[in-house]
Amino acid sequence: MSHSQPVTITVDGAHKVSGLLSAPPRARACYILAHGAGAGMTHPFMAGVAEGLGERGMATLRYQFPYMEQRAKRPDPPKLAHATVRAAVAEAARLAPALPLVAGGKSFGGRMTSQAQAASPLPGVRGLAFLGFPLHSAGRPTDERAGHLSDVRIPMLFLQGTNDTLADLGLLRPLTERLGERTSLQLLQDADHSFHVPSRTGRKDADVMCEMLDALAAWTLTVIARRG
């Protein structure tokens, strides 16, 4: 298990947020991991991702968005969320200058990361990995939230449960096909948006987590092995 080091990330003159750097010995890359809309960086899912990636030779930098730091319920406006993503990327580069960087996160955090990357490339980031990309709100399938992804020019990995009510597969599969070779889709059978699986399937949430992290670690090694 890798030790988690508390860090402070300065977003701008008015905002500072907390972070947790987990770096195992001889790490091969660092994943900059943003949380979802309803739970912060210390949620068991986030901690499990950091611990599991550490076991697979990857460092992680988890961090809070300002609204979560302030214990507010309403997520930050995109401009502030994007600035937070950029500040976290800069802090990861400072703390782990020898490590290749990938970025993304859970649901809202992954989408804010992709929007930031689409607006202006995140310095040093080699790829984006989404842990349940929120393609649409529940019960209202549309791919309007994905329009900015065509402006992302680095590799992207979508890790999605087949029972995710925020990512209709009838929309997600064509989307990843349109985005082309830089995009990979890894489906996790029977998992929902929280990567939970019903007991009737005979699978456990831990099985899904293991499958997801194996895919993320393997994809990361492929991405960082590329030149240019």
FIKOLZA-1660 file (N, C-alpha, C; in steps of 0.1 Angstrom, whole numbers, plus 5000, padded with zeros to 4 digits):
% residues 228
   i   px   py   pz ch aa at
   1 5008 4988 5000  A  M  N
   1 5000 5000 5000  A  M CA
   1 5009 5012 5000  A  M  C
   2 5006 5022 4991  A  S  N
   2 5013 5034 4991  A  S CA
   2 5008 5045 5001  A  S  C
   3 5017 5052 5007  A  H  N
   3 5013 5062 5016  A  H CA
   3 5007 5075 5009  A  H  C
   4 4996 5080 5015  A  S  N
   4 4990 5092 5009  A  S CA
   4 4995 5105 5016  A  S  C
   5 5001 5114 5008  A  Q  N
   5 5007 5126 5013  A  Q CA
   5 4997 5138 5011  A  Q  C
   6 4993 5144 5022  A  P  N
   6 4984 5156 5020  A  P CA
   6 4992 5167 5013  A  P  C
   7 4985 5174 5003  A  V  N
   7 4990 5185 4996  A  V CA
   7 4980 5196 4996  A  V  C
   8 4984 5209 4994  A  T  N
   8 4975 5220 4992  A  T CA
   8 4978 5225 4977  A  T  C
   9 4967 5227 4970  A  I  N
   9 4967 5231 4956  A  I CA
   9 4961 5245 4955  A  I  C
  10 4969 5255 4950  A  T  N
  10 4964 5268 4948  A  T CA
  10 4958 5270 4935  A  T  C
  11 4945 5273 4934  A  V  N
  11 4938 5274 4922  A  V CA
  11 4939 5288 4916  A  V  C
  12 4936 5298 4925  A  D  N
  12 4938 5312 4922  A  D CA
  12 4939 5320 4935  A  D  C
  13 4938 5333 4934  A  G  N
  13 4939 5341 4946  A  G CA
  13 4929 5339 4956  A  G  C
  14 4917 5333 4952  A  A  N
  14 4906 5332 4962  A  A CA
  14 4904 5317 4966  A  A  C
  15 4910 5308 4959  A  H  N
  15 4907 5294 4961  A  H CA
  15 4920 5285 4963  A  H  C
  16 4920 5277 4974  A  K  N
  16 4929 5267 4976  A  K CA
  16 4922 5254 4979  A  K  C
  17 4926 5243 4974  A  V  N
  17 4920 5230 4977  A  V CA
  17 4929 5220 4982  A  V  C
  18 4924 5209 4988  A  S  N
  18 4932 5198 4994  A  S CA
  18 4934 5188 4983  A  S  C
  19 4946 5181 4984  A  G  N
  19 4949 5169 4976  A  G CA
  19 4955 5158 4984  A  G  C
  20 4956 5147 4978  A  L  N
  20 4963 5135 4984  A  L CA
  20 4971 5129 4973  A  L  C
  21 4984 5129 4975  A  L  N
  21 4993 5122 4965  A  L CA
  21 4997 5108 4971  A  L  C
  22 4995 5098 4963  A  S  N
  22 4998 5084 4966  A  S CA
  22 5008 5080 4956  A  S  C
  23 5021 5077 4960  A  A  N
  23 5031 5073 4951  A  A CA
  23 5038 5061 4955  A  A  C
  24 5036 5049 4949  A  P  N
  24 5043 5037 4953  A  P CA
  24 5058 5038 4948  A  P  C
  25 5067 5030 4954  A  P  N
  25 5080 5029 4949  A  P CA
  25 5081 5026 4934  A  P  C
  26 5089 5032 4926  A  R  N
  26 5091 5029 4912  A  R CA
  26 5078 5031 4904  A  R  C
  27 5071 5041 4907  A  A  N
  27 5058 5043 4900  A  A CA
  27 5062 5046 4885  A  A  C
  28 5053 5042 4876  A  R  N
  28 5056 5044 4862  A  R CA
  28 5048 5055 4856  A  R  C
  29 5038 5060 4862  A  A  N
  29 5029 5071 4858  A  A CA
  29 5021 5077 4869  A  A  C
  30 5015 5088 4867  A  C  N
  30 5007 5095 4877  A  C CA
  30 4993 5098 4871  A  C  C
  31 4983 5093 4878  A  Y  N
  31 4969 5096 4874  A  Y CA
  31 4963 5107 4882  A  Y  C
  32 4959 5118 4876  A  I  N
  32 4954 5130 4883  A  I CA
  32 4939 5127 4884  A  I  C
  33 4933 5125 4895  A  L  N
  33 4920 5119 4897  A  L CA
  33 4911 5128 4904  A  L  C
  34 4901 5133 4896  A  A  N
  34 4890 5142 4901  A  A CA
  34 4878 5134 4906  A  A  C
  35 4872 5139 4916  A  H  N
  35 4860 5132 4922  A  H CA
  35 4847 5135 4914  A  H  C
  36 4837 5128 4918  A  G  N
  36 4823 5130 4912  A  G CA
  36 4816 5141 4919  A  G  C
  37 4804 5144 4914  A  A  N
  37 4797 5156 4919  A  A CA
  37 4792 5154 4933  A  A  C
  38 4790 5142 4938  A  G  N
  38 4783 5141 4951  A  G CA
  38 4792 5136 4962  A  G  C
  39 4805 5133 4960  A  A  N
  39 4814 5128 4970  A  A CA
  39 4828 5132 4967  A  A  C
  40 4836 5135 4977  A  G  N
  40 4849 5141 4975  A  G CA
  40 4860 5130 4974  A  G  C
  41 4873 5135 4975  A  M  N
  41 4884 5127 4972  A  M CA
  41 4886 5115 4982  A  M  C
  42 4880 5116 4994  A  T  N
  42 4882 5106 5004  A  T CA
  42 4872 5095 5004  A  T  C
  43 4862 5096 4995  A  H  N
  43 4852 5086 4993  A  H CA
  43 4858 5072 4991  A  H  C
  44 4853 5061 4997  A  P  N
  44 4859 5048 4996  A  P CA
  44 4862 5044 4981  A  P  C
  45 4853 5048 4972  A  F  N
  45 4856 5045 4958  A  F CA
  45 4869 5051 4953  A  F  C
  46 4871 5064 4957  A  M  N
  46 4883 5072 4953  A  M CA
  46 4895 5066 4960  A  M  C
  47 4894 5063 4972  A  A  N
  47 4905 5056 4980  A  A CA
  47 4909 5043 4974  A  A  C
  48 4898 5035 4970  A  G  N
  48 4901 5022 4964  A  G CA
  48 4908 5023 4951  A  G  C
  49 4904 5033 4943  A  V  N
  49 4911 5035 4930  A  V CA
  49 4926 5038 4932  A  V  C
  50 4929 5048 4942  A  A  N
  50 4942 5051 4945  A  A CA
  50 4951 5040 4950  A  A  C
  51 4945 5032 4959  A  E  N
  51 4952 5020 4965  A  E CA
  51 4954 5010 4954  A  E  C
  52 4944 5007 4946  A  G  N
  52 4945 4997 4935  A  G CA
  52 4955 5001 4925  A  G  C
  53 4955 5013 4921  A  L  N
  53 4965 5018 4911  A  L CA
  53 4979 5017 4917  A  L  C
  54 4981 5020 4930  A  G  N
  54 4994 5019 4936  A  G CA
  54 4999 5005 4936  A  G  C
  55 4990 4995 4937  A  E  N
  55 4994 4981 4937  A  E CA
  55 4998 4978 4922  A  E  C
  56 4994 4986 4913  A  R  N
  56 4997 4983 4899  A  R CA
  56 5008 4992 4894  A  R  C
  57 5015 4999 4903  A  G  N
  57 5027 5007 4899  A  G CA
  57 5024 5021 4894  A  G  C
  58 5012 5026 4898  A  M  N
  58 5008 5040 4894  A  M CA
  58 5006 5049 4906  A  M  C
  59 5011 5061 4905  A  A  N
  59 5008 5071 4915  A  A CA
  59 4995 5078 4911  A  A  C
  60 4989 5084 4921  A  T  N
  60 4977 5092 4919  A  T CA
  60 4978 5105 4927  A  T  C
  61 4972 5115 4921  A  L  N
  61 4969 5127 4928  A  L CA
  61 4954 5130 4928  A  L  C
  62 4948 5127 4940  A  R  N
  62 4934 5130 4942  A  R CA
  62 4933 5145 4947  A  R  C
  63 4922 5151 4943  A  Y  N
  63 4920 5165 4948  A  Y CA
  63 4905 5169 4949  A  Y  C
  64 4903 5179 4956  A  Q  N
  64 4889 5185 4958  A  Q CA
  64 4886 5196 4948  A  Q  C
  65 4874 5197 4944  A  F  N
  65 4869 5209 4938  A  F CA
  65 4866 5219 4949  A  F  C
  66 4866 5232 4946  A  P  N
  66 4863 5242 4957  A  P CA
  66 4850 5240 4964  A  P  C
  67 4839 5237 4957  A  Y  N
  67 4826 5235 4963  A  Y CA
  67 4827 5224 4973  A  Y  C
  68 4834 5213 4970  A  M  N
  68 4835 5202 4979  A  M CA
  68 4843 5205 4991  A  M  C
  69 4854 5213 4989  A  E  N
  69 4862 5218 5000  A  E CA
  69 4854 5226 5010  A  E  C
  70 4845 5234 5004  A  Q  N
  70 4837 5243 5013  A  Q CA
  70 4824 5236 5018  A  Q  C
  71 4822 5223 5014  A  R  N
  71 4811 5215 5018  A  R CA
  71 4798 5221 5013  A  R  C
  72 4798 5227 5001  A  A  N
  72 4786 5232 4994  A  A CA
  72 4781 5221 4986  A  A  C
  73 4768 5221 4983  A  K  N
  73 4761 5211 4976  A  K CA
  73 4762 5213 4961  A  K  C
  74 4762 5226 4957  A  R  N
  74 4762 5229 4943  A  R CA
  74 4776 5229 4937  A  R  C
  75 4778 5221 4926  A  P  N
  75 4791 5221 4920  A  P CA
  75 4796 5235 4915  A  P  C
  76 4809 5236 4914  A  D  N
  76 4814 5249 4909  A  D CA
  76 4810 5251 4894  A  D  C
  77 4810 5264 4890  A  P  N
  77 4808 5267 4876  A  P CA
  77 4820 5262 4868  A  P  C
  78 4817 5258 4855  A  P  N
  78 4828 5252 4847  A  P CA
  78 4841 5260 4847  A  P  C
  79 4841 5273 4847  A  K  N
  79 4853 5281 4846  A  K CA
  79 4862 5278 4858  A  K  C
  80 4856 5277 4870  A  L  N
  80 4864 5275 4882  A  L CA
  80 4868 5260 4883  A  L  C
  81 4859 5251 4879  A  A  N
  81 4862 5237 4879  A  A CA
  81 4874 5234 4869  A  A  C
  82 4874 5240 4857  A  H  N
  82 4885 5239 4848  A  H CA
  82 4898 5244 4854  A  H  C
  83 4897 5255 4861  A  A  N
  83 4909 5261 4867  A  A CA
  83 4915 5252 4878  A  A  C
  84 4906 5245 4884  A  T  N
  84 4910 5236 4895  A  T CA
  84 4917 5224 4888  A  T  C
  85 4912 5219 4878  A  V  N
  85 4918 5208 4870  A  V CA
  85 4932 5212 4866  A  V  C
  86 4934 5224 4861  A  R  N
  86 4947 5229 4856  A  R CA
  86 4957 5230 4868  A  R  C
  87 4952 5235 4879  A  A  N
  87 4960 5236 4891  A  A CA
  87 4965 5223 4896  A  A  C
  88 4956 5213 4895  A  A  N
  88 4960 5199 4900  A  A CA
  88 4970 5193 4891  A  A  C
  89 4969 5195 4878  A  V  N
  89 4978 5190 4868  A  V CA
  89 4992 5197 4870  A  V  C
  90 4992 5210 4873  A  A  N
  90 5005 5216 4875  A  A CA
  90 5011 5211 4888  A  A  C
  91 5003 5209 4898  A  E  N
  91 5008 5204 4911  A  E CA
  91 5014 5190 4909  A  E  C
  92 5007 5181 4902  A  A  N
  92 5012 5168 4899  A  A CA
  92 5026 5168 4892  A  A  C
  93 5027 5177 4882  A  A  N
  93 5040 5179 4875  A  A CA
  93 5051 5183 4884  A  A  C
  94 5047 5192 4894  A  R  N
  94 5057 5197 4904  A  R CA
  94 5061 5186 4913  A  R  C
  95 5051 5178 4918  A  L  N
  95 5054 5168 4928  A  L CA
  95 5061 5156 4923  A  L  C
  96 5058 5153 4910  A  A  N
  96 5063 5140 4904  A  A CA
  96 5068 5143 4890  A  A  C
  97 5079 5152 4889  A  P  N
  97 5083 5156 4876  A  P CA
  97 5088 5146 4867  A  P  C
  98 5092 5134 4872  A  A  N
  98 5097 5123 4864  A  A CA
  98 5087 5114 4858  A  A  C
  99 5074 5116 4863  A  L  N
  99 5064 5107 4859  A  L CA
  99 5055 5112 4847  A  L  C
 100 5052 5104 4837  A  P  N
 100 5042 5107 4827  A  P CA
 100 5029 5109 4834  A  P  C
 101 5021 5119 4829  A  L  N
 101 5008 5122 4835  A  L CA
 101 4996 5117 4826  A  L  C
 102 4986 5112 4833  A  V  N
 102 4973 5110 4827  A  V CA
 102 4963 5116 4836  A  V  C
 103 4951 5120 4831  A  A  N
 103 4942 5128 4840  A  A CA
 103 4928 5123 4837  A  A  C
 104 4919 5126 4846  A  G  N
 104 4905 5123 4844  A  G CA
 104 4898 5122 4858  A  G  C
 105 4889 5112 4859  A  G  N
 105 4882 5110 4872  A  G CA
 105 4869 5104 4871  A  G  C
 106 4862 5105 4882  A  K  N
 106 4849 5099 4883  A  K CA
 106 4838 5109 4879  A  K  C
 107 4830 5105 4869  A  S  N
 107 4818 5112 4865  A  S CA
 107 4820 5127 4862  A  S  C
 108 4815 5135 4871  A  F  N
 108 4816 5150 4869  A  F CA
 108 4831 5154 4868  A  F  C
 109 4840 5148 4876  A  G  N
 109 4854 5151 4876  A  G CA
 109 4860 5148 4862  A  G  C
 110 4856 5137 4857  A  G  N
 110 4862 5133 4844  A  G CA
 110 4857 5143 4833  A  G  C
 111 4844 5147 4834  A  R  N
 111 4839 5156 4824  A  R CA
 111 4845 5170 4825  A  R  C
 112 4847 5174 4837  A  M  N
 112 4854 5187 4838  A  M CA
 112 4868 5187 4833  A  M  C
 113 4875 5175 4835  A  T  N
 113 4888 5174 4829  A  T CA
 113 4889 5174 4814  A  T  C
 114 4879 5167 4808  A  S  N
 114 4879 5167 4793  A  S CA
 114 4875 5180 4788  A  S  C
 115 4866 5188 4795  A  Q  N
 115 4863 5201 4790  A  Q CA
 115 4875 5210 4791  A  Q  C
 116 4883 5209 4802  A  A  N
 116 4895 5217 4803  A  A CA
 116 4905 5214 4792  A  A  C
 117 4907 5201 4789  A  Q  N
 117 4916 5197 4779  A  Q CA
 117 4911 5201 4765  A  Q  C
 118 4898 5201 4763  A  A  N
 118 4893 5205 4750  A  A CA
 118 4895 5220 4748  A  A  C
 119 4894 5228 4758  A  A  N
 119 4895 5243 4757  A  A CA
 119 4910 5246 4755  A  A  C
 120 4919 5240 4761  A  S  N
 120 4933 5242 4760  A  S CA
 120 4941 5231 4766  A  S  C
 121 4950 5224 4758  A  P  N
 121 4956 5212 4763  A  P CA
 121 4963 5214 4777  A  P  C
 122 4961 5204 4785  A  L  N
 122 4967 5203 4798  A  L CA
 122 4981 5200 4797  A  L  C
 123 4990 5209 4802  A  P  N
 123 5005 5206 4800  A  P CA
 123 5010 5193 4805  A  P  C
 124 5016 5185 4797  A  G  N
 124 5022 5173 4801  A  G CA
 124 5013 5161 4801  A  G  C
 125 5000 5163 4800  A  V  N
 125 4990 5152 4801  A  V CA
 125 4990 5144 4788  A  V  C
 126 4992 5131 4789  A  R  N
 126 4993 5122 4778  A  R CA
 126 4980 5116 4774  A  R  C
 127 4971 5115 4783  A  G  N
 127 4958 5108 4780  A  G CA
 127 4948 5111 4790  A  G  C
 128 4935 5109 4787  A  L  N
 128 4924 5111 4797  A  L CA
 128 4917 5098 4799  A  L  C
 129 4914 5095 4812  A  A  N
 129 4907 5082 4815  A  A CA
 129 4895 5086 4824  A  A  C
 130 4883 5082 4819  A  F  N
 130 4870 5085 4825  A  F CA
 130 4865 5073 4833  A  F  C
 131 4862 5074 4846  A  L  N
 131 4856 5064 4854  A  L CA
 131 4841 5067 4854  A  L  C
 132 4834 5062 4844  A  G  N
 132 4819 5065 4843  A  G CA
 132 4817 5079 4838  A  G  C
 133 4818 5081 4825  A  F  N
 133 4816 5094 4819  A  F CA
 133 4801 5097 4819  A  F  C
 134 4797 5108 4824  A  P  N
 134 4782 5111 4825  A  P CA
 134 4777 5118 4812  A  P  C
 135 4774 5109 4803  A  L  N
 135 4770 5113 4790  A  L CA
 135 4757 5121 4790  A  L  C
 136 4748 5118 4799  A  H  N
 136 4735 5125 4800  A  H CA
 136 4730 5123 4814  A  H  C
 137 4719 5130 4817  A  S  N
 137 4712 5128 4830  A  S CA
 137 4704 5116 4829  A  S  C
 138 4701 5110 4841  A  A  N
 138 4693 5097 4841  A  A CA
 138 4680 5099 4834  A  A  C
 139 4676 5090 4826  A  G  N
 139 4663 5089 4819  A  G CA
 139 4662 5099 4807  A  G  C
 140 4673 5106 4804  A  R  N
 140 4672 5116 4793  A  R CA
 140 4684 5114 4784  A  R  C
 141 4684 5103 4776  A  P  N
 141 4696 5100 4768  A  P CA
 141 4698 5110 4757  A  P  C
 142 4710 5115 4756  A  T  N
 142 4714 5124 4746  A  T CA
 142 4729 5125 4747  A  T  C
 143 4736 5128 4736  A  D  N
 143 4750 5129 4736  A  D CA
 143 4755 5144 4735  A  D  C
 144 4747 5153 4739  A  E  N
 144 4750 5167 4738  A  E CA
 144 4762 5171 4747  A  E  C
 145 4763 5164 4758  A  R  N
 145 4775 5167 4767  A  R CA
 145 4788 5163 4761  A  R  C
 146 4788 5155 4751  A  A  N
 146 4800 5150 4745  A  A CA
 146 4806 5158 4733  A  A  C
 147 4799 5169 4730  A  G  N
 147 4803 5177 4718  A  G CA
 147 4818 5182 4719  A  G  C
 148 4822 5185 4731  A  H  N
 148 4836 5190 4732  A  H CA
 148 4847 5180 4730  A  H  C
 149 4843 5167 4731  A  L  N
 149 4853 5156 4730  A  L CA
 149 4860 5156 4717  A  L  C
 150 4853 5161 4706  A  S  N
 150 4860 5161 4693  A  S CA
 150 4872 5170 4693  A  S  C
 151 4873 5179 4703  A  D  N
 151 4884 5189 4704  A  D CA
 151 4896 5183 4712  A  D  C
 152 4894 5171 4718  A  V  N
 152 4904 5165 4725  A  V CA
 152 4913 5157 4716  A  V  C
 153 4926 5160 4716  A  R  N
 153 4935 5153 4706  A  R CA
 153 4944 5143 4712  A  R  C
 154 4942 5139 4724  A  I  N
 154 4950 5129 4731  A  I CA
 154 4942 5117 4733  A  I  C
 155 4948 5105 4736  A  P  N
 155 4940 5093 4738  A  P CA
 155 4930 5095 4750  A  P  C
 156 4919 5088 4748  A  M  N
 156 4909 5088 4758  A  M CA
 156 4904 5074 4761  A  M  C
 157 4902 5070 4774  A  L  N
 157 4897 5057 4778  A  L CA
 157 4884 5059 4785  A  L  C
 158 4873 5053 4781  A  F  N
 158 4860 5053 4788  A  F CA
 158 4858 5040 4795  A  F  C
 159 4858 5040 4808  A  L  N
 159 4855 5028 4816  A  L CA
 159 4840 5030 4821  A  L  C
 160 4832 5021 4815  A  Q  N
 160 4817 5023 4817  A  Q CA
 160 4810 5010 4821  A  Q  C
 161 4801 5011 4830  A  G  N
 161 4793 4999 4833  A  G CA
 161 4782 4997 4823  A  G  C
 162 4778 4985 4820  A  T  N
 162 4768 4983 4810  A  T CA
 162 4754 4987 4816  A  T  C
 163 4752 4989 4829  A  N  N
 163 4740 4993 4835  A  N CA
 163 4740 5007 4839  A  N  C
 164 4749 5015 4834  A  D  N
 164 4751 5029 4837  A  D CA
 164 4739 5037 4831  A  D  C
 165 4731 5043 4840  A  T  N
 165 4719 5050 4835  A  T CA
 165 4723 5064 4830  A  T  C
 166 4736 5068 4832  A  L  N
 166 4740 5081 4827  A  L CA
 166 4748 5080 4814  A  L  C
 167 4748 5068 4808  A  A  N
 167 4756 5066 4796  A  A CA
 167 4749 5055 4788  A  A  C
 168 4739 5058 4780  A  D  N
 168 4732 5049 4772  A  D CA
 168 4742 5043 4762  A  D  C
 169 4743 5030 4761  A  L  N
 169 4753 5023 4752  A  L CA
 169 4749 5026 4738  A  L  C
 170 4736 5028 4735  A  G  N
 170 4732 5031 4721  A  G CA
 170 4738 5044 4716  A  G  C
 171 4741 5053 4726  A  L  N
 171 4748 5065 4722  A  L CA
 171 4763 5065 4724  A  L  C
 172 4767 5058 4735  A  L  N
 172 4781 5058 4738  A  L CA
 172 4790 5051 4728  A  L  C
 173 4785 5039 4724  A  R  N
 173 4793 5031 4714  A  R CA
 173 4795 5039 4701  A  R  C
 174 4784 5045 4695  A  P  N
 174 4787 5053 4683  A  P CA
 174 4795 5065 4685  A  P  C
 175 4794 5071 4697  A  L  N
 175 4803 5083 4700  A  L CA
 175 4817 5079 4700  A  L  C
 176 4821 5068 4707  A  T  N
 176 4835 5064 4707  A  T CA
 176 4840 5060 4693  A  T  C
 177 4831 5055 4685  A  E  N
 177 4835 5051 4671  A  E CA
 177 4838 5064 4663  A  E  C
 178 4830 5074 4665  A  R  N
 178 4832 5086 4658  A  R CA
 178 4844 5093 4662  A  R  C
 179 4848 5092 4674  A  L  N
 179 4860 5099 4679  A  L CA
 179 4873 5092 4674  A  L  C
 180 4872 5080 4669  A  G  N
 180 4883 5074 4662  A  G CA
 180 4893 5067 4670  A  G  C
 181 4904 5065 4665  A  E  N
 181 4914 5056 4670  A  E CA
 181 4920 5060 4684  A  E  C
 182 4919 5073 4686  A  R  N
 182 4924 5078 4699  A  R CA
 182 4915 5074 4711  A  R  C
 183 4904 5068 4708  A  T  N
 183 4894 5065 4719  A  T CA
 183 4893 5050 4721  A  T  C
 184 4893 5046 4734  A  S  N
 184 4890 5032 4738  A  S CA
 184 4878 5032 4747  A  S  C
 185 4870 5021 4745  A  L  N
 185 4859 5019 4754  A  L CA
 185 4860 5005 4761  A  L  C
 186 4860 5005 4774  A  Q  N
 186 4861 4993 4782  A  Q CA
 186 4847 4991 4789  A  Q  C
 187 4839 4982 4786  A  L  N
 187 4827 4979 4792  A  L CA
 187 4828 4970 4804  A  L  C
 188 4822 4973 4815  A  L  N
 188 4822 4965 4827  A  L CA
 188 4808 4959 4829  A  L  C
 189 4807 4946 4827  A  Q  N
 189 4794 4939 4826  A  Q CA
 189 4786 4941 4839  A  Q  C
 190 4774 4945 4838  A  D  N
 190 4764 4945 4849  A  D CA
 190 4766 4957 4859  A  D  C
 191 4777 4965 4857  A  A  N
 191 4780 4976 4866  A  A CA
 191 4771 4988 4863  A  A  C
 192 4768 4995 4874  A  D  N
 192 4760 5008 4872  A  D CA
 192 4770 5020 4872  A  D  C
 193 4764 5032 4874  A  H  N
 193 4773 5044 4873  A  H CA
 193 4783 5044 4885  A  H  C
 194 4780 5038 4896  A  S  N
 194 4789 5037 4908  A  S CA
 194 4797 5025 4907  A  S  C
 195 4797 5017 4896  A  F  N
 195 4804 5005 4895  A  F CA
 195 4800 4994 4905  A  F  C
 196 4787 4995 4909  A  H  N
 196 4781 4984 4917  A  H CA
 196 4774 4974 4908  A  H  C
 197 4775 4961 4912  A  V  N
 197 4769 4951 4905  A  V CA
 197 4759 4943 4914  A  V  C
 198 4747 4940 4909  A  P  N
 198 4737 4933 4917  A  P CA
 198 4742 4919 4921  A  P  C
 199 4739 4915 4933  A  S  N
 199 4743 4902 4938  A  S CA
 199 4739 4890 4930  A  S  C
 200 4727 4892 4923  A  R  N
 200 4722 4881 4915  A  R CA
 200 4731 4877 4903  A  R  C
 201 4741 4886 4900  A  T  N
 201 4750 4884 4888  A  T CA
 201 4761 4874 4892  A  T  C
 202 4763 4872 4905  A  G  N
 202 4774 4863 4910  A  G CA
 202 4787 4871 4910  A  G  C
 203 4787 4883 4906  A  R  N
 203 4799 4891 4907  A  R CA
 203 4799 4900 4919  A  R  C
 204 4811 4905 4923  A  K  N
 204 4812 4914 4934  A  K CA
 204 4817 4928 4929  A  K  C
 205 4815 4938 4937  A  D  N
 205 4820 4951 4933  A  D CA
 205 4835 4951 4932  A  D  C
 206 4841 4943 4941  A  A  N
 206 4856 4942 4941  A  A CA
 206 4861 4936 4928  A  A  C
 207 4853 4927 4922  A  D  N
 207 4857 4921 4909  A  D CA
 207 4857 4932 4898  A  D  C
 208 4847 4940 4899  A  V  N
 208 4846 4951 4889  A  V CA
 208 4857 4961 4891  A  V  C
 209 4860 4965 4903  A  M  N
 209 4871 4974 4906  A  M CA
 209 4884 4969 4900  A  M  C
 210 4887 4956 4903  A  C  N
 210 4899 4949 4898  A  C CA
 210 4900 4950 4883  A  C  C
 211 4889 4946 4876  A  E  N
 211 4888 4946 4862  A  E CA
 211 4891 4960 4856  A  E  C
 212 4884 4970 4862  A  M  N
 212 4886 4984 4858  A  M CA
 212 4900 4989 4859  A  M  C
 213 4906 4986 4871  A  L  N
 213 4919 4991 4873  A  L CA
 213 4930 4984 4865  A  L  C
 214 4928 4971 4862  A  D  N
 214 4937 4964 4853  A  D CA
 214 4936 4971 4839  A  D  C
 215 4924 4974 4835  A  A  N
 215 4923 4980 4821  A  A CA
 215 4929 4994 4821  A  A  C
 216 4927 5002 4832  A  L  N
 216 4933 5015 4833  A  L CA
 216 4948 5015 4833  A  L  C
 217 4954 5006 4841  A  A  N
 217 4968 5005 4842  A  A CA
 217 4974 5001 4828  A  A  C
 218 4968 4991 4822  A  A  N
 218 4973 4986 4809  A  A CA
 218 4972 4997 4798  A  A  C
 219 4961 5004 4798  A  W  N
 219 4959 5015 4788  A  W CA
 219 4970 5026 4791  A  W  C
 220 4972 5029 4803  A  T  N
 220 4982 5039 4807  A  T CA
 220 4996 5036 4801  A  T  C
 221 5000 5023 4803  A  L  N
 221 5013 5019 4799  A  L CA
 221 5014 5020 4784  A  L  C
 222 5003 5017 4777  A  T  N
 222 5003 5018 4762  A  T CA
 222 5004 5033 4758  A  T  C
 223 4997 5041 4765  A  V  N
 223 4997 5056 4761  A  V CA
 223 5011 5062 4764  A  V  C
 224 5017 5059 4775  A  I  N
 224 5030 5066 4778  A  I CA
 224 5041 5060 4770  A  I  C
 225 5039 5048 4764  A  A  N
 225 5049 5042 4756  A  A CA
 225 5050 5049 4742  A  A  C
 226 5039 5056 4738  A  R  N
 226 5039 5063 4725  A  R CA
 226 5048 5075 4725  A  R  C
 227 5053 5078 4714  A  R  N
 227 5061 5091 4713  A  R CA
 227 5053 5101 4706  A  R  C
 228 5055 5114 4710  A  G  N
 228 5048 5125 4704  A  G CA
 228 5034 5127 4709  A  G  C
% end
